[in-house]
């Protein structure tokens, strides 16, 4: 297996075979993200990808899951993706699922039948970073997608048979806009009806634009207690119409939450209220290491 640069994958892909099909991220201008700063986006040649898959087949007796890296493998056309999926099916008949990162623009560039085609060839989940439901925050972080575009993309993913796992980030609006960020993220969760939602907490990479904004006094970070209050308000407004797995147990989070919406919402709100009364429940900053 050959890897270029630092490799990132969702926490739930910890035991997956990681295969780079693109290098970097096609957008790569979000103000808070330093994951692909040192990489220039490009697509790997198909023969290199096939060689890596064949190498993995010789090395590993069983591969149940495969994750296609880097930042948005879904940016590839179906003409490029389907041969990769078919090669995986040929080499790893035991593989249960192939998952990818994507963004709303990637999804909206495809027709519904093209997303369905990816499902039929073995893709199962698209991890999509929404970050916020607040249009002002999305513009401020240079997300490149609007609230409505993200909601539409999630609907397209779910309607195709694929599952959407959507990530939001606590603290991303800073002290100035946390209430709007919380409310509009909660209502966005209600509207998009994704299979999975993950809530992370902002961690600052000093190479990013948001780090400069903090240094220059343009952006004020939330305290841990304010992050908890923001999360409470977010969950109060998160009322999806179909079952949604909700996780806020990433290494970045001050308080671990895990449950299903809407069934476990009250229990998670109760835990948050307890943490608001007792800050000793919150993770110390030194343990928020990635």
KANOR-V624655 format. One record per residue. N is the residue number from 0. PSI is psi in degrees with one decimal (NA if undefined). Layout:
BEGIN
n=N psi=PSI
n=N psi=PSI
END
This chain:
BEGIN
n=0 psi=137.1
n=1 psi=133.2
n=2 psi=141.6
n=3 psi=119.1
n=4 psi=-170.5
n=5 psi=136.4
n=6 psi=130.9
n=7 psi=144.4
n=8 psi=156.9
n=9 psi=151.4
n=10 psi=-36.1
n=11 psi=-5.5
n=12 psi=23.3
n=13 psi=-30.5
n=14 psi=17.4
n=15 psi=153.5
n=16 psi=125.5
n=17 psi=124.6
n=18 psi=119.5
n=19 psi=117.5
n=20 psi=-24.7
n=21 psi=158.9
n=22 psi=126.7
n=23 psi=-161.2
n=24 psi=135.5
n=25 psi=-21.9
n=26 psi=-67.2
n=27 psi=33.3
n=28 psi=10.1
n=29 psi=134.5
n=30 psi=-23.9
n=31 psi=-10.0
n=32 psi=124.8
n=33 psi=10.6
n=34 psi=-37.5
n=35 psi=21.7
n=36 psi=-36.8
n=37 psi=11.6
n=38 psi=141.1
n=39 psi=127.1
n=40 psi=133.0
n=41 psi=161.8
n=42 psi=132.3
n=43 psi=144.9
n=44 psi=142.8
n=45 psi=-38.2
n=46 psi=-34.1
n=47 psi=-42.3
n=48 psi=-44.9
n=49 psi=-39.3
n=50 psi=-41.0
n=51 psi=-40.3
n=52 psi=-41.4
n=53 psi=-37.9
n=54 psi=-43.0
n=55 psi=-37.1
n=56 psi=-37.1
n=57 psi=-28.6
n=58 psi=-35.6
n=59 psi=124.2
n=60 psi=-27.3
n=61 psi=131.3
n=62 psi=108.3
n=63 psi=-26.2
n=64 psi=145.9
n=65 psi=135.5
n=66 psi=126.8
n=67 psi=113.5
n=68 psi=168.7
n=69 psi=-118.7
n=70 psi=-33.3
n=71 psi=76.3
n=72 psi=-23.1
n=73 psi=-10.3
n=74 psi=-17.7
n=75 psi=146.6
n=76 psi=161.0
n=77 psi=-31.3
n=78 psi=-27.0
n=79 psi=-37.0
n=80 psi=-41.6
n=81 psi=-41.0
n=82 psi=-34.5
n=83 psi=-46.2
n=84 psi=-39.9
n=85 psi=-35.8
n=86 psi=-39.7
n=87 psi=-45.2
n=88 psi=-38.3
n=89 psi=-45.6
n=90 psi=-30.5
n=91 psi=70.4
n=92 psi=-18.8
n=93 psi=-9.3
n=94 psi=125.1
n=95 psi=-27.7
n=96 psi=148.7
n=97 psi=124.5
n=98 psi=159.9
n=99 psi=158.2
n=100 psi=149.2
n=101 psi=170.4
n=102 psi=170.9
n=103 psi=-37.9
n=104 psi=-38.9
n=105 psi=-46.0
n=106 psi=-47.8
n=107 psi=-18.9
n=108 psi=-14.1
n=109 psi=152.2
n=110 psi=155.4
n=111 psi=-39.9
n=112 psi=-26.0
n=113 psi=-38.1
n=114 psi=-41.2
n=115 psi=-37.8
n=116 psi=-40.4
n=117 psi=-40.8
n=118 psi=-44.4
n=119 psi=-21.2
n=120 psi=11.3
n=121 psi=-7.2
n=122 psi=143.9
n=123 psi=-32.5
n=124 psi=142.9
n=125 psi=122.0
n=126 psi=120.7
n=127 psi=124.7
n=128 psi=104.1
n=129 psi=-37.8
n=130 psi=-46.8
n=131 psi=153.8
n=132 psi=-0.6
n=133 psi=117.7
n=134 psi=-35.6
n=135 psi=-38.8
n=136 psi=-42.8
n=137 psi=-39.2
n=138 psi=-41.1
n=139 psi=-34.1
n=140 psi=1.7
n=141 psi=46.9
n=142 psi=-35.2
n=143 psi=0.7
n=144 psi=144.6
n=145 psi=167.0
n=146 psi=-47.7
n=147 psi=-36.3
n=148 psi=-40.1
n=149 psi=-44.3
n=150 psi=-45.5
n=151 psi=-40.4
n=152 psi=-42.0
n=153 psi=-41.9
n=154 psi=-42.9
n=155 psi=-42.1
n=156 psi=-51.5
n=157 psi=-37.0
n=158 psi=-23.1
n=159 psi=-12.7
n=160 psi=-21.7
n=161 psi=161.7
n=162 psi=144.8
n=163 psi=130.6
n=164 psi=109.8
n=165 psi=132.1
n=166 psi=135.9
n=167 psi=161.7
n=168 psi=117.5
n=169 psi=144.3
n=170 psi=0.1
n=171 psi=-16.9
n=172 psi=-4.9
n=173 psi=-168.6
n=174 psi=-28.2
n=175 psi=-31.8
n=176 psi=22.5
n=177 psi=-33.2
n=178 psi=-46.1
n=179 psi=-40.8
n=180 psi=-44.8
n=181 psi=-50.3
n=182 psi=-47.3
n=183 psi=-26.5
n=184 psi=-41.1
n=185 psi=-45.4
n=186 psi=-29.2
n=187 psi=-41.3
n=188 psi=-39.7
n=189 psi=-39.9
n=190 psi=-34.1
n=191 psi=-25.5
n=192 psi=52.1
n=193 psi=157.2
n=194 psi=-36.6
n=195 psi=143.1
n=196 psi=132.8
n=197 psi=136.4
n=198 psi=114.3
n=199 psi=174.1
n=200 psi=138.4
n=201 psi=127.3
n=202 psi=134.4
n=203 psi=119.1
n=204 psi=122.2
n=205 psi=-9.5
n=206 psi=-7.6
n=207 psi=165.1
n=208 psi=-37.1
n=209 psi=-29.5
n=210 psi=-39.6
n=211 psi=-41.3
n=212 psi=-38.1
n=213 psi=-45.7
n=214 psi=-34.8
n=215 psi=3.5
n=216 psi=14.2
n=217 psi=-16.5
n=218 psi=130.6
n=219 psi=123.7
n=220 psi=148.3
n=221 psi=148.6
n=222 psi=163.2
n=223 psi=-40.4
n=224 psi=-37.2
n=225 psi=-34.0
n=226 psi=-41.1
n=227 psi=-43.2
n=228 psi=-39.7
n=229 psi=-43.9
n=230 psi=-39.5
n=231 psi=-48.0
n=232 psi=-37.8
n=233 psi=-50.5
n=234 psi=-32.2
n=235 psi=-31.0
n=236 psi=1.2
n=237 psi=103.4
n=238 psi=67.3
n=239 psi=153.3
n=240 psi=-10.3
n=241 psi=160.0
n=242 psi=136.7
n=243 psi=125.8
n=244 psi=123.2
n=245 psi=129.4
n=246 psi=132.5
n=247 psi=56.1
n=248 psi=28.6
n=249 psi=160.1
n=250 psi=-24.9
n=251 psi=-16.8
n=252 psi=142.6
n=253 psi=-28.4
n=254 psi=130.7
n=255 psi=127.0
n=256 psi=140.6
n=257 psi=124.8
n=258 psi=-173.7
n=259 psi=139.7
n=260 psi=137.6
n=261 psi=-6.5
n=262 psi=-41.1
n=263 psi=12.0
n=264 psi=-44.0
n=265 psi=-38.5
n=266 psi=-39.2
n=267 psi=-37.6
n=268 psi=-38.6
n=269 psi=-41.7
n=270 psi=-39.9
n=271 psi=-40.2
n=272 psi=-38.1
n=273 psi=-41.0
n=274 psi=-30.9
n=275 psi=-27.9
n=276 psi=-20.3
n=277 psi=93.8
n=278 psi=-11.5
n=279 psi=-15.2
n=280 psi=-13.6
n=281 psi=145.0
n=282 psi=136.3
n=283 psi=148.2
n=284 psi=-35.3
n=285 psi=-17.3
n=286 psi=0.1
n=287 psi=58.4
n=288 psi=136.5
n=289 psi=NA
END
